[in-house]
Amino acid sequence: MATRILDGEILTSRFDDVRLYDGVRTRRVLAFVLDYLIVGLLCIPFAIIVALLGIITLGLGWALFGVLGPVVALFYVAATLGGREQATLGMRMMSIRLERLDGGSIGPVIAVVHTVLFWAGNVILTPLILLATLFLDRKRTLHDLLLGTVVVRTDK
């Protein structure tokens, strides 16, 4: 496979195919909404466990409700995005996946860092984080750029 270096990043000819990025922006947004719903549903059984723990500990366990959502979300992302498919369930439904530009696999650590950078970017830029996809190559976001990753379609 032919490779070349662009702005310090190793590119393979496969990533030069513009069909890989057709509709990726919309698919990413829809995948995010689906994943948000899935994480919300996953929080329900854990919330029941935390509620019971709070009763057993006379209210001390209820402090875990403050970190329940982020912890469930990070485990979900590490297991799905950092797994073999390199895509969350929402991303799979939208036929997209996260790939590294150097050809390596996305592990749980990179998946979690990717998500943390996404949320940090949202705190700073709010929904304007998506504006970067209008200007950066391959419709990448800032956290994709920082980690050397790209979201591509799997159905092309």
ChimeraX attribute file (.defattr): number of C-alpha atoms within 10 A of each C-alpha:
attribute: neighborCount
match mode: 1-to-1
recipient: residues
	/A:1	5
	/A:2	7
	/A:3	12
	/A:4	10
	/A:5	9
	/A:6	8
	/A:7	6
	/A:8	7
	/A:9	12
	/A:10	14
	/A:11	18
	/A:12	16
	/A:13	10
	/A:14	12
	/A:15	16
	/A:16	11
	/A:17	12
	/A:18	10
	/A:19	13
	/A:20	18
	/A:21	21
	/A:22	15
	/A:23	13
	/A:24	22
	/A:25	19
	/A:26	11
	/A:27	20
	/A:28	19
	/A:29	15
	/A:30	16
	/A:31	22
	/A:32	17
	/A:33	13
	/A:34	18
	/A:35	20
	/A:36	14
	/A:37	13
	/A:38	16
	/A:39	19
	/A:40	13
	/A:41	11
	/A:42	15
	/A:43	19
	/A:44	13
	/A:45	10
	/A:46	15
	/A:47	16
	/A:48	11
	/A:49	14
	/A:50	19
	/A:51	18
	/A:52	15
	/A:53	16
	/A:54	17
	/A:55	13
	/A:56	11
	/A:57	11
	/A:58	10
	/A:59	12
	/A:60	12
	/A:61	16
	/A:62	17
	/A:63	12
	/A:64	15
	/A:65	15
	/A:66	9
	/A:67	9
	/A:68	15
	/A:69	17
	/A:70	14
	/A:71	13
	/A:72	16
	/A:73	20
	/A:74	18
	/A:75	16
	/A:76	21
	/A:77	26
	/A:78	22
	/A:79	19
	/A:80	21
	/A:81	28
	/A:82	22
	/A:83	16
	/A:84	11
	/A:85	17
	/A:86	25
	/A:87	25
	/A:88	26
	/A:89	19
	/A:90	23
	/A:91	26
	/A:92	17
	/A:93	14
	/A:94	22
	/A:95	18
	/A:96	25
	/A:97	20
	/A:98	23
	/A:99	21
	/A:100	18
	/A:101	20
	/A:102	13
	/A:103	11
	/A:104	9
	/A:105	16
	/A:106	22
	/A:107	16
	/A:108	20
	/A:109	13
	/A:110	18
	/A:111	25
	/A:112	21
	/A:113	16
	/A:114	21
	/A:115	18
	/A:116	15
	/A:117	17
	/A:118	16
	/A:119	15
	/A:120	13
	/A:121	18
	/A:122	14
	/A:123	11
	/A:124	10
	/A:125	12
	/A:126	11
	/A:127	10
	/A:128	11
	/A:129	17
	/A:130	18
	/A:131	14
	/A:132	15
	/A:133	17
	/A:134	12
	/A:135	11
	/A:136	12
	/A:137	12
	/A:138	20
	/A:139	21
	/A:140	24
	/A:141	23
	/A:142	18
	/A:143	21
	/A:144	20
	/A:145	15
	/A:146	11
	/A:147	14
	/A:148	15
	/A:149	21
	/A:150	20
	/A:151	25
	/A:152	26
	/A:153	19
	/A:154	14
	/A:155	9
	/A:156	11
